[in-house]
Amino acid sequence: MSEIIEKRIGHYETLLREMWTASSKYLGTFSMNLLVERVVWEVSLEYKEIELLQYDQNGISCAKMAARLEENPDLPVEDMFMKFITRYVEILARLLGHERAEEIRKRLDEEFAGDLSASRGE
C-alpha cells in the first residue's frame, strides 16, 4: 500500500477508533454496533464505499477501504468520512445528550486538529 494512502486512511481510522472508544463507555458495544450500522447505512446512500468499513465488538477498521483506495485513488475519502463523522456525532448527541456528545467532539477535535469543526462548517 502506498504511503500516501496509508496516511490518509490511517488518519481517519485513528479518529474513528477514538470515537468508538469514547462513545462505547456510554453506550456499550452492542449499541455502538447499532449506531455505526445506522450511520454506515445512511452514508452509503451517497458513498457506497463506506460499506467497506469493518466494525464489531473489538472496534473499527478501515483495512478494506484502504485496499479499495489503492485500486481507485480518486475516491472521495475525506468527504465520505466527514459525512460519516458528522452524522455519527448528530446521532450520538440525541442518544447521550448534547453536552456529553459535545465533550466527546471537543476532545476528538483537539486531537485531530479541527477535522470535526471543519466538517460542521465551524
TORSE-509396 format. One record per atom (N, C-alpha, C, O, CB): residue number from 1; atom name; y negated, x, z. Coordinates in nm, 2 decimals. Glycine has a CB too. Layout:
! residues N
NUM;CA;Y;X;Z $
...
***
This chain:
! residues 122
1;N;0.12;0.09;0.00 $
1;CA;0.00;0.00;0.00 $
1;C;-0.12;0.09;0.00 $
1;O;-0.13;0.19;0.07 $
1;CB;0.00;-0.10;0.12 $
2;N;-0.22;0.06;-0.08 $
2;CA;-0.34;0.14;-0.09 $
2;C;-0.42;0.13;0.04 $
2;O;-0.41;0.03;0.12 $
2;CB;-0.43;0.09;-0.20 $
3;N;-0.49;0.24;0.07 $
3;CA;-0.56;0.25;0.20 $
3;C;-0.67;0.14;0.21 $
3;O;-0.70;0.09;0.32 $
3;CB;-0.63;0.38;0.21 $
4;N;-0.73;0.11;0.10 $
4;CA;-0.84;0.01;0.09 $
4;C;-0.79;-0.13;0.13 $
4;O;-0.84;-0.20;0.21 $
4;CB;-0.91;0.00;-0.04 $
5;N;-0.67;-0.17;0.07 $
5;CA;-0.61;-0.30;0.10 $
5;C;-0.56;-0.30;0.25 $
5;O;-0.58;-0.40;0.32 $
5;CB;-0.49;-0.32;0.00 $
6;N;-0.50;-0.19;0.29 $
6;CA;-0.45;-0.18;0.43 $
6;C;-0.57;-0.20;0.53 $
6;O;-0.55;-0.27;0.63 $
6;CB;-0.38;-0.05;0.45 $
7;N;-0.68;-0.14;0.49 $
7;CA;-0.80;-0.15;0.58 $
7;C;-0.86;-0.30;0.58 $
7;O;-0.89;-0.35;0.69 $
7;CB;-0.91;-0.05;0.54 $
8;N;-0.87;-0.36;0.46 $
8;CA;-0.92;-0.49;0.45 $
8;C;-0.83;-0.59;0.53 $
8;O;-0.88;-0.67;0.61 $
8;CB;-0.92;-0.54;0.30 $
9;N;-0.70;-0.59;0.51 $
9;CA;-0.61;-0.68;0.57 $
9;C;-0.60;-0.65;0.72 $
9;O;-0.59;-0.73;0.81 $
9;CB;-0.47;-0.68;0.51 $
10;N;-0.59;-0.52;0.75 $
10;CA;-0.58;-0.47;0.89 $
10;C;-0.69;-0.52;0.98 $
10;O;-0.67;-0.56;1.10 $
10;CB;-0.58;-0.32;0.90 $
11;N;-0.81;-0.52;0.93 $
11;CA;-0.93;-0.57;1.00 $
11;C;-0.91;-0.72;1.04 $
11;O;-0.93;-0.76;1.15 $
11;CB;-1.06;-0.56;0.92 $
12;N;-0.87;-0.80;0.94 $
12;CA;-0.85;-0.94;0.97 $
12;C;-0.73;-0.97;1.06 $
12;O;-0.73;-1.06;1.14 $
12;CB;-0.84;-1.02;0.84 $
13;N;-0.62;-0.89;1.04 $
13;CA;-0.50;-0.91;1.12 $
13;C;-0.54;-0.88;1.26 $
13;O;-0.49;-0.95;1.35 $
13;CB;-0.39;-0.82;1.07 $
14;N;-0.61;-0.78;1.29 $
14;CA;-0.65;-0.74;1.43 $
14;C;-0.74;-0.85;1.49 $
14;O;-0.72;-0.89;1.60 $
14;CB;-0.73;-0.61;1.43 $
15;N;-0.83;-0.91;1.41 $
15;CA;-0.91;-1.02;1.45 $
15;C;-0.83;-1.14;1.49 $
15;O;-0.84;-1.20;1.59 $
15;CB;-1.02;-1.05;1.35 $
16;N;-0.74;-1.18;1.40 $
16;CA;-0.65;-1.29;1.42 $
16;C;-0.56;-1.27;1.54 $
16;O;-0.54;-1.37;1.62 $
16;CB;-0.56;-1.32;1.30 $
17;N;-0.51;-1.15;1.56 $
17;CA;-0.43;-1.12;1.68 $
17;C;-0.51;-1.14;1.81 $
17;O;-0.46;-1.19;1.91 $
17;CB;-0.37;-0.98;1.67 $
18;N;-0.63;-1.09;1.81 $
18;CA;-0.72;-1.11;1.92 $
18;C;-0.75;-1.25;1.95 $
18;O;-0.75;-1.30;2.07 $
18;CB;-0.85;-1.03;1.90 $
19;N;-0.77;-1.33;1.84 $
19;CA;-0.79;-1.47;1.86 $
19;C;-0.67;-1.54;1.92 $
19;O;-0.68;-1.62;2.01 $
19;CB;-0.83;-1.54;1.72 $
20;N;-0.55;-1.50;1.87 $
20;CA;-0.43;-1.56;1.92 $
20;C;-0.41;-1.53;2.07 $
20;O;-0.38;-1.62;2.14 $
20;CB;-0.31;-1.50;1.84 $
21;N;-0.43;-1.40;2.10 $
21;CA;-0.41;-1.36;2.24 $
21;C;-0.51;-1.44;2.33 $
21;O;-0.47;-1.49;2.44 $
21;CB;-0.43;-1.21;2.26 $
22;N;-0.64;-1.44;2.30 $
22;CA;-0.74;-1.51;2.38 $
22;C;-0.71;-1.66;2.39 $
22;O;-0.72;-1.71;2.50 $
22;CB;-0.88;-1.48;2.32 $
23;N;-0.67;-1.72;2.28 $
23;CA;-0.65;-1.86;2.28 $
23;C;-0.52;-1.91;2.35 $
23;O;-0.52;-2.01;2.42 $
23;CB;-0.65;-1.92;2.14 $
24;N;-0.42;-1.82;2.34 $
24;CA;-0.29;-1.86;2.39 $
24;C;-0.29;-1.87;2.54 $
24;O;-0.21;-1.93;2.60 $
24;CB;-0.18;-1.77;2.34 $
25;N;-0.38;-1.80;2.60 $
25;CA;-0.40;-1.80;2.75 $
25;C;-0.43;-1.95;2.79 $
25;O;-0.38;-1.99;2.90 $
25;CB;-0.51;-1.71;2.80 $
26;N;-0.50;-2.02;2.71 $
26;CA;-0.54;-2.15;2.75 $
26;C;-0.45;-2.26;2.69 $
26;O;-0.43;-2.36;2.75 $
26;CB;-0.68;-2.18;2.70 $
27;N;-0.40;-2.23;2.57 $
27;CA;-0.32;-2.34;2.50 $
27;C;-0.17;-2.32;2.52 $
27;O;-0.10;-2.42;2.51 $
27;CB;-0.35;-2.34;2.36 $
28;N;-0.12;-2.20;2.53 $
28;CA;0.02;-2.17;2.53 $
28;C;0.07;-2.15;2.39 $
28;O;0.00;-2.19;2.29 $
28;CB;0.10;-2.29;2.60 $
29;N;0.19;-2.09;2.38 $
29;CA;0.24;-2.05;2.25 $
29;C;0.27;-2.17;2.15 $
29;O;0.24;-2.17;2.04 $
29;CB;0.37;-1.97;2.27 $
30;N;0.33;-2.28;2.21 $
30;CA;0.36;-2.39;2.12 $
30;C;0.24;-2.45;2.06 $
30;O;0.23;-2.48;1.94 $
30;CB;0.44;-2.50;2.21 $
31;N;0.14;-2.47;2.14 $
31;CA;0.01;-2.53;2.09 $
31;C;-0.06;-2.44;2.00 $
31;O;-0.12;-2.48;1.90 $
31;CB;-0.08;-2.56;2.21 $
32;N;-0.04;-2.31;2.02 $
32;CA;-0.10;-2.21;1.93 $
32;C;-0.04;-2.22;1.79 $
32;O;-0.11;-2.22;1.69 $
32;CB;-0.09;-2.06;1.98 $
33;N;0.09;-2.23;1.79 $
33;CA;0.16;-2.25;1.66 $
33;C;0.11;-2.38;1.59 $
33;O;0.09;-2.37;1.47 $
33;CB;0.31;-2.26;1.68 $
34;N;0.10;-2.48;1.66 $
34;CA;0.05;-2.61;1.60 $
34;C;-0.10;-2.59;1.55 $
34;O;-0.13;-2.64;1.44 $
34;CB;0.05;-2.72;1.70 $
35;N;-0.18;-2.53;1.63 $
35;CA;-0.32;-2.50;1.59 $
35;C;-0.32;-2.42;1.46 $
35;O;-0.39;-2.45;1.36 $
35;CB;-0.40;-2.43;1.70 $
36;N;-0.25;-2.31;1.46 $
36;CA;-0.25;-2.22;1.34 $
36;C;-0.19;-2.30;1.22 $
36;O;-0.24;-2.29;1.11 $
36;CB;-0.17;-2.09;1.36 $
37;N;-0.09;-2.37;1.24 $
37;CA;-0.03;-2.45;1.13 $
37;C;-0.13;-2.55;1.07 $
37;O;-0.14;-2.57;0.95 $
37;CB;0.10;-2.53;1.18 $
38;N;-0.20;-2.61;1.16 $
38;CA;-0.31;-2.71;1.11 $
38;C;-0.41;-2.64;1.03 $
38;O;-0.45;-2.69;0.92 $
38;CB;-0.37;-2.78;1.23 $
39;N;-0.46;-2.53;1.08 $
39;CA;-0.57;-2.45;1.01 $
39;C;-0.51;-2.40;0.88 $
39;O;-0.59;-2.40;0.78 $
39;CB;-0.62;-2.34;1.10 $
40;N;-0.39;-2.35;0.88 $
40;CA;-0.33;-2.30;0.75 $
40;C;-0.33;-2.41;0.65 $
40;O;-0.36;-2.39;0.53 $
40;CB;-0.19;-2.24;0.78 $
41;N;-0.28;-2.53;0.69 $
41;CA;-0.27;-2.64;0.60 $
41;C;-0.41;-2.67;0.54 $
41;O;-0.42;-2.69;0.42 $
41;CB;-0.21;-2.76;0.68 $
42;N;-0.51;-2.68;0.63 $
42;CA;-0.64;-2.72;0.58 $
42;C;-0.70;-2.61;0.49 $
42;O;-0.75;-2.65;0.38 $
42;CB;-0.74;-2.74;0.70 $
43;N;-0.69;-2.49;0.52 $
43;CA;-0.74;-2.38;0.44 $
43;C;-0.66;-2.37;0.31 $
43;O;-0.72;-2.33;0.20 $
43;CB;-0.74;-2.25;0.51 $
44;N;-0.53;-2.40;0.31 $
44;CA;-0.45;-2.39;0.19 $
44;C;-0.49;-2.49;0.08 $
44;O;-0.45;-2.47;-0.03 $
44;CB;-0.31;-2.41;0.23 $
45;N;-0.56;-2.59;0.12 $
45;CA;-0.61;-2.68;0.02 $
45;C;-0.71;-2.61;-0.08 $
45;O;-0.72;-2.65;-0.20 $
45;CB;-0.68;-2.80;0.08 $
46;N;-0.77;-2.51;-0.03 $
46;CA;-0.87;-2.43;-0.11 $
46;C;-0.81;-2.29;-0.15 $
46;O;-0.83;-2.24;-0.26 $
46;CB;-1.00;-2.42;-0.04 $
47;N;-0.74;-2.23;-0.05 $
47;CA;-0.69;-2.10;-0.07 $
47;C;-0.54;-2.10;-0.04 $
47;O;-0.50;-2.09;0.07 $
47;CB;-0.76;-1.99;0.02 $
48;N;-0.46;-2.12;-0.15 $
48;CA;-0.31;-2.13;-0.13 $
48;C;-0.25;-2.00;-0.06 $
48;O;-0.15;-2.01;0.01 $
48;CB;-0.25;-2.15;-0.27 $
49;N;-0.31;-1.89;-0.08 $
49;CA;-0.26;-1.76;-0.03 $
49;C;-0.25;-1.76;0.12 $
49;O;-0.18;-1.68;0.18 $
49;CB;-0.34;-1.65;-0.08 $
50;N;-0.33;-1.84;0.19 $
50;CA;-0.33;-1.84;0.34 $
50;C;-0.19;-1.88;0.39 $
50;O;-0.16;-1.85;0.50 $
50;CB;-0.44;-1.94;0.39 $
51;N;-0.11;-1.95;0.30 $
51;CA;0.02;-1.99;0.34 $
51;C;0.11;-1.86;0.37 $
51;O;0.22;-1.88;0.42 $
51;CB;0.08;-2.08;0.24 $
52;N;0.07;-1.75;0.32 $
52;CA;0.14;-1.62;0.34 $
52;C;0.12;-1.57;0.48 $
52;O;0.19;-1.48;0.52 $
52;CB;0.10;-1.52;0.24 $
53;N;0.03;-1.63;0.56 $
53;CA;0.01;-1.58;0.69 $
53;C;0.14;-1.62;0.77 $
53;O;0.18;-1.73;0.77 $
53;CB;-0.12;-1.65;0.75 $
54;N;0.19;-1.52;0.85 $
54;CA;0.31;-1.54;0.93 $
54;C;0.27;-1.56;1.07 $
54;O;0.19;-1.48;1.12 $
54;CB;0.41;-1.43;0.90 $
55;N;0.33;-1.65;1.14 $
55;CA;0.30;-1.67;1.28 $
55;C;0.42;-1.74;1.35 $
55;O;0.49;-1.82;1.29 $
55;CB;0.17;-1.76;1.30 $
56;N;0.44;-1.70;1.47 $
56;CA;0.55;-1.75;1.55 $
56;C;0.51;-1.72;1.70 $
56;O;0.40;-1.68;1.73 $
56;CB;0.69;-1.70;1.52 $
57;N;0.61;-1.74;1.79 $
57;CA;0.58;-1.72;1.93 $
57;C;0.53;-1.58;1.97 $
57;O;0.48;-1.56;2.07 $
57;CB;0.70;-1.76;2.01 $
58;N;0.56;-1.48;1.88 $
58;CA;0.52;-1.35;1.90 $
58;C;0.38;-1.31;1.85 $
58;O;0.33;-1.20;1.88 $
58;CB;0.62;-1.25;1.83 $
59;N;0.32;-1.40;1.78 $
59;CA;0.18;-1.38;1.73 $
59;C;0.17;-1.40;1.58 $
59;O;0.23;-1.49;1.53 $
59;CB;0.14;-1.24;1.76 $
60;N;0.08;-1.32;1.52 $
60;CA;0.04;-1.35;1.38 $
60;C;0.05;-1.22;1.30 $
60;O;0.02;-1.11;1.36 $
60;CB;-0.10;-1.41;1.38 $
61;N;0.08;-1.23;1.18 $
61;CA;0.10;-1.11;1.09 $
61;C;0.05;-1.15;0.95 $
61;O;0.06;-1.26;0.90 $
61;CB;0.24;-1.07;1.08 $
62;N;-0.02;-1.05;0.89 $
62;CA;-0.07;-1.06;0.75 $
62;C;0.01;-0.97;0.65 $
62;O;-0.04;-0.94;0.54 $
62;CB;-0.22;-1.02;0.75 $
63;N;0.13;-0.93;0.69 $
63;CA;0.21;-0.84;0.60 $
63;C;0.23;-0.90;0.46 $
63;O;0.21;-0.83;0.36 $
63;CB;0.34;-0.81;0.67 $
64;N;0.27;-1.02;0.45 $
64;CA;0.30;-1.08;0.32 $
64;C;0.17;-1.10;0.24 $
64;O;0.17;-1.08;0.12 $
64;CB;0.36;-1.22;0.33 $
65;N;0.06;-1.12;0.31 $
65;CA;-0.07;-1.13;0.24 $
65;C;-0.11;-1.00;0.19 $
65;O;-0.17;-0.99;0.08 $
65;CB;-0.17;-1.19;0.34 $
66;N;-0.09;-0.89;0.26 $
66;CA;-0.12;-0.76;0.22 $
66;C;-0.04;-0.72;0.09 $
66;O;-0.10;-0.66;0.00 $
66;CB;-0.09;-0.65;0.33 $
67;N;0.08;-0.76;0.09 $
67;CA;0.16;-0.74;-0.03 $
67;C;0.11;-0.82;-0.15 $
67;O;0.10;-0.76;-0.26 $
67;CB;0.31;-0.78;-0.01 $
68;N;0.07;-0.94;-0.13 $
68;CA;0.01;-1.02;-0.24 $
68;C;-0.13;-0.96;-0.29 $
68;O;-0.16;-0.96;-0.41 $
68;CB;-0.02;-1.16;-0.19 $
69;N;-0.20;-0.91;-0.19 $
69;CA;-0.33;-0.84;-0.23 $
69;C;-0.31;-0.72;-0.31 $
69;O;-0.39;-0.68;-0.39 $
69;CB;-0.41;-0.81;-0.10 $
70;N;-0.20;-0.65;-0.28 $
70;CA;-0.16;-0.53;-0.36 $
70;C;-0.14;-0.57;-0.50 $
70;O;-0.18;-0.50;-0.59 $
70;CB;-0.04;-0.46;-0.30 $
71;N;-0.07;-0.68;-0.52 $
71;CA;-0.05;-0.73;-0.66 $
71;C;-0.17;-0.78;-0.73 $
71;O;-0.19;-0.76;-0.85 $
71;CB;0.06;-0.85;-0.65 $
72;N;-0.26;-0.85;-0.65 $
72;CA;-0.38;-0.91;-0.70 $
72;C;-0.50;-0.88;-0.61 $
72;O;-0.53;-0.95;-0.52 $
72;CB;-0.37;-1.06;-0.72 $
73;N;-0.57;-0.76;-0.64 $
73;CA;-0.68;-0.72;-0.55 $
73;C;-0.80;-0.81;-0.56 $
73;O;-0.89;-0.79;-0.48 $
73;CB;-0.71;-0.58;-0.59 $
74;N;-0.80;-0.90;-0.65 $
74;CA;-0.92;-0.99;-0.67 $
74;C;-0.91;-1.12;-0.58 $
74;O;-1.00;-1.20;-0.59 $
74;CB;-0.93;-1.03;-0.81 $
75;N;-0.81;-1.13;-0.50 $
75;CA;-0.80;-1.24;-0.41 $
75;C;-0.92;-1.25;-0.32 $
75;O;-0.97;-1.15;-0.27 $
75;CB;-0.67;-1.24;-0.32 $
76;N;-0.98;-1.37;-0.30 $
76;CA;-1.10;-1.38;-0.21 $
76;C;-1.07;-1.37;-0.06 $
76;O;-1.09;-1.47;0.01 $
76;CB;-1.17;-1.51;-0.25 $
77;N;-1.02;-1.26;-0.02 $
77;CA;-0.97;-1.24;0.11 $
77;C;-1.08;-1.27;0.22 $
77;O;-1.05;-1.34;0.32 $
77;CB;-0.92;-1.10;0.13 $
78;N;-1.19;-1.22;0.20 $
78;CA;-1.30;-1.24;0.30 $
78;C;-1.33;-1.39;0.32 $
78;O;-1.34;-1.44;0.43 $
78;CB;-1.42;-1.16;0.26 $
79;N;-1.35;-1.45;0.21 $
79;CA;-1.39;-1.60;0.21 $
79;C;-1.27;-1.68;0.28 $
79;O;-1.30;-1.77;0.36 $
79;CB;-1.41;-1.65;0.07 $
80;N;-1.15;-1.64;0.24 $
80;CA;-1.04;-1.72;0.29 $
80;C;-1.03;-1.70;0.44 $
80;O;-1.01;-1.80;0.52 $
80;CB;-0.91;-1.67;0.22 $
81;N;-1.04;-1.58;0.49 $
81;CA;-1.03;-1.55;0.63 $
81;C;-1.15;-1.61;0.71 $
81;O;-1.13;-1.66;0.82 $
81;CB;-1.02;-1.40;0.66 $
82;N;-1.26;-1.60;0.65 $
82;CA;-1.38;-1.66;0.72 $
82;C;-1.37;-1.81;0.74 $
82;O;-1.40;-1.87;0.84 $
82;CB;-1.51;-1.62;0.65 $
83;N;-1.31;-1.87;0.63 $
83;CA;-1.29;-2.02;0.64 $
83;C;-1.18;-2.05;0.75 $
83;O;-1.20;-2.14;0.82 $
83;CB;-1.24;-2.07;0.50 $
84;N;-1.08;-1.97;0.75 $
84;CA;-0.97;-1.98;0.85 $
84;C;-1.03;-1.97;0.99 $
84;O;-1.01;-2.06;1.08 $
84;CB;-0.86;-1.88;0.83 $
85;N;-1.11;-1.86;1.01 $
85;CA;-1.16;-1.84;1.15 $
85;C;-1.26;-1.94;1.19 $
85;O;-1.26;-1.99;1.30 $
85;CB;-1.23;-1.70;1.15 $
86;N;-1.34;-1.98;1.10 $
86;CA;-1.44;-2.09;1.13 $
86;C;-1.37;-2.22;1.17 $
86;O;-1.41;-2.28;1.27 $
86;CB;-1.54;-2.11;1.01 $
87;N;-1.28;-2.26;1.09 $
87;CA;-1.20;-2.38;1.12 $
87;C;-1.13;-2.37;1.25 $
87;O;-1.12;-2.47;1.33 $
87;CB;-1.11;-2.42;1.00 $
88;N;-1.07;-2.26;1.27 $
88;CA;-0.99;-2.23;1.40 $
88;C;-1.08;-2.25;1.52 $
88;O;-1.05;-2.32;1.61 $
88;CB;-0.93;-2.09;1.39 $
89;N;-1.20;-2.19;1.51 $
89;CA;-1.29;-2.20;1.63 $
89;C;-1.34;-2.34;1.64 $
89;O;-1.36;-2.39;1.76 $
89;CB;-1.41;-2.10;1.60 $
90;N;-1.37;-2.41;1.53 $
90;CA;-1.41;-2.55;1.54 $
90;C;-1.30;-2.64;1.62 $
90;O;-1.34;-2.72;1.71 $
90;CB;-1.44;-2.61;1.40 $
91;N;-1.18;-2.62;1.58 $
91;CA;-1.07;-2.70;1.65 $
91;C;-1.05;-2.65;1.79 $
91;O;-1.04;-2.74;1.88 $
91;CB;-0.94;-2.68;1.57 $
92;N;-1.06;-2.52;1.81 $
92;CA;-1.05;-2.47;1.95 $
92;C;-1.16;-2.53;2.04 $
92;O;-1.13;-2.56;2.16 $
92;CB;-1.06;-2.32;1.94 $
93;N;-1.28;-2.54;1.99 $
93;CA;-1.39;-2.60;2.07 $
93;C;-1.36;-2.74;2.11 $
93;O;-1.39;-2.78;2.22 $
93;CB;-1.52;-2.59;1.99 $
94;N;-1.29;-2.82;2.02 $
94;CA;-1.25;-2.95;2.06 $
94;C;-1.15;-2.96;2.16 $
94;O;-1.15;-3.04;2.25 $
94;CB;-1.21;-3.03;1.93 $
95;N;-1.05;-2.86;2.15 $
95;CA;-0.94;-2.86;2.25 $
95;C;-0.98;-2.80;2.38 $
95;O;-0.94;-2.86;2.49 $
95;CB;-0.83;-2.77;2.19 $
96;N;-1.06;-2.70;2.38 $
96;CA;-1.09;-2.63;2.51 $
96;C;-1.22;-2.66;2.57 $
96;O;-1.25;-2.64;2.68 $
96;CB;-1.08;-2.48;2.49 $
97;N;-1.30;-2.72;2.48 $
97;CA;-1.44;-2.75;2.52 $
97;C;-1.53;-2.64;2.46 $
97;O;-1.48;-2.52;2.44 $
97;CB;-1.46;-2.75;2.68 $
98;N;-1.65;-2.67;2.43 $
98;CA;-1.74;-2.58;2.36 $
98;C;-1.76;-2.45;2.43 $
98;O;-1.77;-2.35;2.37 $
98;CB;-1.87;-2.65;2.33 $
99;N;-1.78;-2.46;2.57 $
99;CA;-1.81;-2.34;2.64 $
99;C;-1.70;-2.24;2.64 $
99;O;-1.73;-2.12;2.62 $
99;CB;-1.84;-2.38;2.79 $
100;N;-1.58;-2.28;2.66 $
100;CA;-1.47;-2.19;2.66 $
100;C;-1.45;-2.13;2.52 $
100;O;-1.42;-2.01;2.50 $
100;CB;-1.34;-2.26;2.70 $
101;N;-1.46;-2.21;2.41 $
101;CA;-1.45;-2.16;2.28 $
101;C;-1.56;-2.06;2.24 $
101;O;-1.54;-1.96;2.17 $
101;CB;-1.45;-2.28;2.18 $
102;N;-1.68;-2.09;2.29 $
102;CA;-1.79;-2.00;2.27 $
102;C;-1.77;-1.87;2.34 $
102;O;-1.81;-1.76;2.28 $
102;CB;-1.92;-2.07;2.32 $
103;N;-1.71;-1.87;2.46 $
103;CA;-1.68;-1.74;2.53 $
103;C;-1.59;-1.66;2.44 $
103;O;-1.61;-1.54;2.42 $
103;CB;-1.61;-1.77;2.66 $
104;N;-1.48;-1.72;2.39 $
104;CA;-1.39;-1.65;2.30 $
104;C;-1.46;-1.60;2.18 $
104;O;-1.44;-1.48;2.14 $
104;CB;-1.27;-1.74;2.26 $
105;N;-1.54;-1.69;2.11 $
105;CA;-1.61;-1.64;1.99 $
105;C;-1.70;-1.53;2.02 $
105;O;-1.70;-1.43;1.94 $
105;CB;-1.68;-1.76;1.93 $
106;N;-1.77;-1.53;2.13 $
106;CA;-1.87;-1.42;2.16 $
106;C;-1.79;-1.29;2.18 $
106;O;-1.83;-1.18;2.13 $
106;CB;-1.95;-1.46;2.28 $
107;N;-1.68;-1.30;2.26 $
107;CA;-1.61;-1.18;2.28 $
107;C;-1.55;-1.12;2.15 $
107;O;-1.56;-1.00;2.13 $
107;CB;-1.49;-1.21;2.38 $
108;N;-1.50;-1.20;2.07 $
108;CA;-1.45;-1.15;1.94 $
108;C;-1.56;-1.10;1.85 $
108;O;-1.54;-1.00;1.78 $
108;CB;-1.37;-1.26;1.87 $
109;N;-1.67;-1.17;1.85 $
109;CA;-1.78;-1.13;1.77 $
109;C;-1.83;-1.00;1.81 $
109;O;-1.87;-0.92;1.72 $
109;CB;-1.90;-1.24;1.78 $
110;N;-1.84;-0.97;1.94 $
110;CA;-1.88;-0.83;1.98 $
110;C;-1.78;-0.73;1.93 $
110;O;-1.83;-0.62;1.89 $
110;CB;-1.89;-0.83;2.14 $
111;N;-1.66;-0.76;1.94 $
111;CA;-1.56;-0.66;1.89 $
111;C;-1.55;-0.64;1.74 $
111;O;-1.52;-0.53;1.70 $
111;CB;-1.42;-0.70;1.94 $
112;N;-1.59;-0.74;1.67 $
112;CA;-1.58;-0.73;1.52 $
112;C;-1.71;-0.74;1.45 $
112;O;-1.72;-0.80;1.34 $
112;CB;-1.49;-0.84;1.47 $
113;N;-1.81;-0.68;1.51 $
113;CA;-1.94;-0.66;1.45 $
113;C;-2.00;-0.78;1.37 $
113;O;-2.05;-0.76;1.26 $
113;CB;-1.93;-0.54;1.36 $
114;N;-2.00;-0.89;1.43 $
114;CA;-2.07;-1.00;1.38 $
114;C;-2.00;-1.08;1.27 $
114;O;-2.06;-1.17;1.21 $
114;CB;-2.19;-0.96;1.32 $
115;N;-1.87;-1.06;1.25 $
115;CA;-1.80;-1.13;1.15 $
115;C;-1.80;-1.28;1.17 $
115;O;-1.82;-1.36;1.08 $
115;CB;-1.65;-1.09;1.14 $
116;N;-1.78;-1.33;1.30 $
116;CA;-1.78;-1.47;1.33 $
116;C;-1.92;-1.53;1.31 $
116;O;-1.93;-1.64;1.26 $
116;CB;-1.72;-1.49;1.47 $
117;N;-2.02;-1.46;1.35 $
117;CA;-2.15;-1.52;1.33 $
117;C;-2.19;-1.53;1.19 $
117;O;-2.25;-1.63;1.14 $
117;CB;-2.26;-1.43;1.40 $
118;N;-2.15;-1.43;1.11 $
118;CA;-2.17;-1.44;0.96 $
118;C;-2.10;-1.56;0.90 $
118;O;-2.15;-1.62;0.81 $
118;CB;-2.13;-1.31;0.90 $
119;N;-1.98;-1.59;0.95 $
119;CA;-1.90;-1.69;0.89 $
119;C;-1.96;-1.83;0.92 $
119;O;-1.94;-1.93;0.85 $
119;CB;-1.76;-1.69;0.94 $
120;N;-2.04;-1.84;1.03 $
120;CA;-2.10;-1.96;1.07 $
120;C;-2.25;-1.97;1.02 $
120;O;-2.31;-2.07;1.05 $
120;CB;-2.10;-1.98;1.22 $
121;N;-2.29;-1.87;0.95 $
121;CA;-2.43;-1.87;0.90 $
121;C;-2.54;-1.85;1.00 $
121;O;-2.65;-1.88;0.99 $
121;CB;-2.46;-2.00;0.84 $
122;N;-2.50;-1.78;1.11 $
122;CA;-2.60;-1.75;1.22 $
122;C;-2.67;-1.62;1.19 $
122;O;-2.76;-1.58;1.26 $
122;CB;-2.53;-1.73;1.35 $
***
